[in-house]
Amino acid sequence: MRLAVLGFLGCLIVACSSPARTRKVPIGDNPSLGRVEQATSVDRGGDVTVASTTGDDLSWLAPIYFEFDSSDLSAKARDTLARLHEWMAAHPKAALTIEGHCDEQGTTEYNIALGQRRAQNIANYLGRLGTDSKRVRAVSFGAERPAVDGHDEVAWSKNRRGELYVAP
């Protein structure tokens, strides 16, 4: 009987666990992508599909990185966003999804809120430049989707980011 209960509990734990994570491929981190048509996130695993047929070169588009416990945009981030604003102005049907991410430090609730502030600051900056807010969506994943596995400053610095996904 004891063995049956332990077996049942083991099956229950496996059945309730999260599916295996797949890594996203941020647009700007893969030089082999070249020209980008679209990037779409799939909710179940965060997979990103990138097609390359339109000739609209977005290879320069990279994640926006943040300092510890901050949602302030760096000068480099503002330059990237200014260039993105110009691209969006030239492509009036394009839409943008901004994902705010955090490192694993802090509570789940705090990191969700911080990720949202990061995504919203990116969206607000684009809005101040003139990008239509109806074309921009800001979401937070907190620390739930790390870009880099690890428990040190090197990993954490790569996980404090805003990822930018453009769809035609």
NUVEXLUM-469457 format. One record per residue (C-alpha): residue number from 0; chain; x, y, z. Coordinates in nm, 3 decimals, always signed. Layout:
<rs>
<num:NUM, cadena:A, X:X, Y:Y, Z:Z> .
...
</rs>
This chain:
<rs>
<num:0, cadena:A, X:+0.000, Y:+0.000, Z:+0.000> .
<num:1, cadena:A, X:+0.280, Y:+0.238, Z:+0.093> .
<num:2, cadena:A, X:+0.453, Y:+0.175, Z:-0.237> .
<num:3, cadena:A, X:+0.130, Y:+0.243, Z:-0.427> .
<num:4, cadena:A, X:+0.084, Y:+0.577, Z:-0.249> .
<num:5, cadena:A, X:+0.444, Y:+0.678, Z:-0.321> .
<num:6, cadena:A, X:+0.401, Y:+0.578, Z:-0.686> .
<num:7, cadena:A, X:+0.081, Y:+0.781, Z:-0.710> .
<num:8, cadena:A, X:+0.248, Y:+1.086, Z:-0.554> .
<num:9, cadena:A, X:+0.541, Y:+1.055, Z:-0.795> .
<num:10, cadena:A, X:+0.306, Y:+1.042, Z:-1.093> .
<num:11, cadena:A, X:+0.113, Y:+1.340, Z:-0.956> .
<num:12, cadena:A, X:+0.428, Y:+1.549, Z:-0.925> .
<num:13, cadena:A, X:+0.539, Y:+1.465, Z:-1.280> .
<num:14, cadena:A, X:+0.192, Y:+1.535, Z:-1.421> .
<num:15, cadena:A, X:+0.171, Y:+1.874, Z:-1.251> .
<num:16, cadena:A, X:+0.520, Y:+1.991, Z:-1.344> .
<num:17, cadena:A, X:+0.578, Y:+2.261, Z:-1.604> .
<num:18, cadena:A, X:+0.664, Y:+2.155, Z:-1.958> .
<num:19, cadena:A, X:+1.028, Y:+2.169, Z:-2.065> .
<num:20, cadena:A, X:+1.137, Y:+2.524, Z:-2.144> .
<num:21, cadena:A, X:+1.253, Y:+2.622, Z:-2.486> .
<num:22, cadena:A, X:+1.478, Y:+2.918, Z:-2.539> .
<num:23, cadena:A, X:+1.366, Y:+3.219, Z:-2.735> .
<num:24, cadena:A, X:+1.586, Y:+3.353, Z:-3.007> .
<num:25, cadena:A, X:+1.595, Y:+3.731, Z:-2.965> .
<num:26, cadena:A, X:+1.606, Y:+3.901, Z:-3.301> .
<num:27, cadena:A, X:+1.929, Y:+4.094, Z:-3.252> .
<num:28, cadena:A, X:+2.136, Y:+3.817, Z:-3.095> .
<num:29, cadena:A, X:+2.163, Y:+3.591, Z:-3.399> .
<num:30, cadena:A, X:+2.365, Y:+3.736, Z:-3.686> .
<num:31, cadena:A, X:+2.267, Y:+3.448, Z:-3.915> .
<num:32, cadena:A, X:+1.906, Y:+3.569, Z:-3.922> .
<num:33, cadena:A, X:+1.985, Y:+3.866, Z:-4.145> .
<num:34, cadena:A, X:+1.658, Y:+4.010, Z:-4.264> .
<num:35, cadena:A, X:+1.351, Y:+3.965, Z:-4.050> .
<num:36, cadena:A, X:+0.986, Y:+3.952, Z:-4.146> .
<num:37, cadena:A, X:+0.824, Y:+3.865, Z:-3.817> .
<num:38, cadena:A, X:+0.876, Y:+3.731, Z:-3.470> .
<num:39, cadena:A, X:+0.593, Y:+3.575, Z:-3.278> .
<num:40, cadena:A, X:+0.580, Y:+3.441, Z:-2.925> .
<num:41, cadena:A, X:+0.395, Y:+3.122, Z:-2.852> .
<num:42, cadena:A, X:+0.251, Y:+3.127, Z:-2.501> .
<num:43, cadena:A, X:+0.321, Y:+2.767, Z:-2.408> .
<num:44, cadena:A, X:+0.697, Y:+2.783, Z:-2.433> .
<num:45, cadena:A, X:+0.796, Y:+3.126, Z:-2.552> .
<num:46, cadena:A, X:+0.932, Y:+2.992, Z:-2.882> .
<num:47, cadena:A, X:+1.011, Y:+3.255, Z:-3.140> .
<num:48, cadena:A, X:+0.969, Y:+3.196, Z:-3.508> .
<num:49, cadena:A, X:+1.164, Y:+3.421, Z:-3.741> .
<num:50, cadena:A, X:+1.104, Y:+3.437, Z:-4.115> .
<num:51, cadena:A, X:+1.324, Y:+3.630, Z:-4.355> .
<num:52, cadena:A, X:+1.153, Y:+3.738, Z:-4.674> .
<num:53, cadena:A, X:+1.061, Y:+4.107, Z:-4.659> .
<num:54, cadena:A, X:+1.407, Y:+4.261, Z:-4.678> .
<num:55, cadena:A, X:+1.348, Y:+4.472, Z:-4.366> .
<num:56, cadena:A, X:+1.677, Y:+4.442, Z:-4.183> .
<num:57, cadena:A, X:+1.623, Y:+4.428, Z:-3.806> .
<num:58, cadena:A, X:+1.945, Y:+4.246, Z:-3.721> .
<num:59, cadena:A, X:+2.048, Y:+4.546, Z:-3.510> .
<num:60, cadena:A, X:+1.747, Y:+4.504, Z:-3.279> .
<num:61, cadena:A, X:+1.877, Y:+4.365, Z:-2.950> .
<num:62, cadena:A, X:+1.737, Y:+4.328, Z:-2.598> .
<num:63, cadena:A, X:+1.734, Y:+4.635, Z:-2.376> .
<num:64, cadena:A, X:+1.936, Y:+4.564, Z:-2.060> .
<num:65, cadena:A, X:+1.874, Y:+4.716, Z:-1.717> .
<num:66, cadena:A, X:+2.074, Y:+4.767, Z:-1.401> .
<num:67, cadena:A, X:+1.985, Y:+4.581, Z:-1.080> .
<num:68, cadena:A, X:+1.644, Y:+4.682, Z:-0.941> .
<num:69, cadena:A, X:+1.601, Y:+4.951, Z:-1.206> .
<num:70, cadena:A, X:+1.371, Y:+5.031, Z:-1.495> .
<num:71, cadena:A, X:+1.575, Y:+5.331, Z:-1.616> .
<num:72, cadena:A, X:+1.680, Y:+5.330, Z:-1.980> .
<num:73, cadena:A, X:+2.051, Y:+5.363, Z:-2.059> .
<num:74, cadena:A, X:+2.184, Y:+5.589, Z:-2.335> .
<num:75, cadena:A, X:+2.246, Y:+5.279, Z:-2.550> .
<num:76, cadena:A, X:+1.885, Y:+5.167, Z:-2.493> .
<num:77, cadena:A, X:+1.752, Y:+5.510, Z:-2.592> .
<num:78, cadena:A, X:+1.960, Y:+5.499, Z:-2.913> .
<num:79, cadena:A, X:+1.823, Y:+5.154, Z:-3.000> .
<num:80, cadena:A, X:+1.467, Y:+5.269, Z:-2.929> .
<num:81, cadena:A, X:+1.510, Y:+5.583, Z:-3.141> .
<num:82, cadena:A, X:+1.618, Y:+5.363, Z:-3.429> .
<num:83, cadena:A, X:+1.322, Y:+5.130, Z:-3.365> .
<num:84, cadena:A, X:+1.086, Y:+5.430, Z:-3.365> .
<num:85, cadena:A, X:+1.218, Y:+5.532, Z:-3.708> .
<num:86, cadena:A, X:+1.170, Y:+5.176, Z:-3.834> .
<num:87, cadena:A, X:+0.815, Y:+5.165, Z:-3.694> .
<num:88, cadena:A, X:+0.736, Y:+5.499, Z:-3.861> .
<num:89, cadena:A, X:+0.849, Y:+5.355, Z:-4.194> .
<num:90, cadena:A, X:+0.637, Y:+5.041, Z:-4.136> .
<num:91, cadena:A, X:+0.296, Y:+5.170, Z:-4.022> .
<num:92, cadena:A, X:+0.133, Y:+4.826, Z:-4.006> .
<num:93, cadena:A, X:+0.400, Y:+4.674, Z:-3.782> .
<num:94, cadena:A, X:+0.319, Y:+4.600, Z:-3.419> .
<num:95, cadena:A, X:+0.557, Y:+4.562, Z:-3.127> .
<num:96, cadena:A, X:+0.545, Y:+4.340, Z:-2.821> .
<num:97, cadena:A, X:+0.777, Y:+4.435, Z:-2.536> .
<num:98, cadena:A, X:+0.851, Y:+4.168, Z:-2.277> .
<num:99, cadena:A, X:+0.989, Y:+4.283, Z:-1.941> .
<num:100, cadena:A, X:+1.215, Y:+4.034, Z:-1.763> .
<num:101, cadena:A, X:+1.404, Y:+4.023, Z:-1.433> .
<num:102, cadena:A, X:+1.674, Y:+3.820, Z:-1.266> .
<num:103, cadena:A, X:+1.582, Y:+3.568, Z:-0.998> .
<num:104, cadena:A, X:+1.651, Y:+3.801, Z:-0.707> .
<num:105, cadena:A, X:+1.337, Y:+3.926, Z:-0.537> .
<num:106, cadena:A, X:+0.992, Y:+3.781, Z:-0.484> .
<num:107, cadena:A, X:+0.773, Y:+3.665, Z:-0.770> .
<num:108, cadena:A, X:+0.533, Y:+3.954, Z:-0.715> .
<num:109, cadena:A, X:+0.811, Y:+4.212, Z:-0.703> .
<num:110, cadena:A, X:+0.973, Y:+4.077, Z:-1.020> .
<num:111, cadena:A, X:+0.644, Y:+4.075, Z:-1.212> .
<num:112, cadena:A, X:+0.592, Y:+4.441, Z:-1.115> .
<num:113, cadena:A, X:+0.952, Y:+4.534, Z:-1.202> .
<num:114, cadena:A, X:+0.929, Y:+4.354, Z:-1.536> .
<num:115, cadena:A, X:+0.611, Y:+4.548, Z:-1.612> .
<num:116, cadena:A, X:+0.780, Y:+4.879, Z:-1.522> .
<num:117, cadena:A, X:+1.068, Y:+4.791, Z:-1.754> .
<num:118, cadena:A, X:+0.839, Y:+4.702, Z:-2.044> .
<num:119, cadena:A, X:+0.622, Y:+5.007, Z:-1.981> .
<num:120, cadena:A, X:+0.923, Y:+5.243, Z:-1.967> .
<num:121, cadena:A, X:+1.031, Y:+5.115, Z:-2.308> .
<num:122, cadena:A, X:+0.676, Y:+5.165, Z:-2.442> .
<num:123, cadena:A, X:+0.652, Y:+5.512, Z:-2.286> .
<num:124, cadena:A, X:+0.984, Y:+5.618, Z:-2.437> .
<num:125, cadena:A, X:+0.869, Y:+5.505, Z:-2.781> .
<num:126, cadena:A, X:+0.544, Y:+5.696, Z:-2.722> .
<num:127, cadena:A, X:+0.737, Y:+6.014, Z:-2.638> .
<num:128, cadena:A, X:+0.922, Y:+5.973, Z:-2.968> .
<num:129, cadena:A, X:+0.587, Y:+5.952, Z:-3.148> .
<num:130, cadena:A, X:+0.518, Y:+5.579, Z:-3.186> .
<num:131, cadena:A, X:+0.143, Y:+5.512, Z:-3.167> .
<num:132, cadena:A, X:+0.069, Y:+5.336, Z:-2.836> .
<num:133, cadena:A, X:-0.198, Y:+5.124, Z:-3.009> .
<num:134, cadena:A, X:+0.083, Y:+4.946, Z:-3.194> .
<num:135, cadena:A, X:+0.275, Y:+4.860, Z:-2.877> .
<num:136, cadena:A, X:+0.199, Y:+4.597, Z:-2.614> .
<num:137, cadena:A, X:+0.396, Y:+4.573, Z:-2.287> .
<num:138, cadena:A, X:+0.394, Y:+4.251, Z:-2.083> .
<num:139, cadena:A, X:+0.595, Y:+4.118, Z:-1.790> .
<num:140, cadena:A, X:+0.732, Y:+3.773, Z:-1.727> .
<num:141, cadena:A, X:+0.924, Y:+3.865, Z:-1.411> .
<num:142, cadena:A, X:+1.195, Y:+3.603, Z:-1.358> .
<num:143, cadena:A, X:+0.993, Y:+3.322, Z:-1.519> .
<num:144, cadena:A, X:+1.179, Y:+3.316, Z:-1.854> .
<num:145, cadena:A, X:+1.551, Y:+3.368, Z:-1.797> .
<num:146, cadena:A, X:+1.770, Y:+3.423, Z:-2.102> .
<num:147, cadena:A, X:+2.066, Y:+3.266, Z:-1.920> .
<num:148, cadena:A, X:+2.067, Y:+2.996, Z:-1.655> .
<num:149, cadena:A, X:+2.287, Y:+3.070, Z:-1.356> .
<num:150, cadena:A, X:+2.295, Y:+3.217, Z:-1.011> .
<num:151, cadena:A, X:+2.563, Y:+3.484, Z:-1.041> .
<num:152, cadena:A, X:+2.596, Y:+3.844, Z:-1.158> .
<num:153, cadena:A, X:+2.691, Y:+3.744, Z:-1.513> .
<num:154, cadena:A, X:+2.366, Y:+3.549, Z:-1.558> .
<num:155, cadena:A, X:+2.155, Y:+3.801, Z:-1.367> .
<num:156, cadena:A, X:+2.279, Y:+4.091, Z:-1.583> .
<num:157, cadena:A, X:+2.163, Y:+3.908, Z:-1.899> .
<num:158, cadena:A, X:+1.823, Y:+3.832, Z:-1.744> .
<num:159, cadena:A, X:+1.743, Y:+4.195, Z:-1.651> .
<num:160, cadena:A, X:+1.610, Y:+4.289, Z:-1.991> .
<num:161, cadena:A, X:+1.333, Y:+4.401, Z:-2.219> .
<num:162, cadena:A, X:+1.289, Y:+4.191, Z:-2.531> .
<num:163, cadena:A, X:+1.142, Y:+4.350, Z:-2.844> .
<num:164, cadena:A, X:+0.936, Y:+4.147, Z:-3.091> .
<num:165, cadena:A, X:+0.813, Y:+4.303, Z:-3.415> .
<num:166, cadena:A, X:+0.525, Y:+4.158, Z:-3.617> .
<num:167, cadena:A, X:+0.426, Y:+4.291, Z:-3.961> .
</rs>
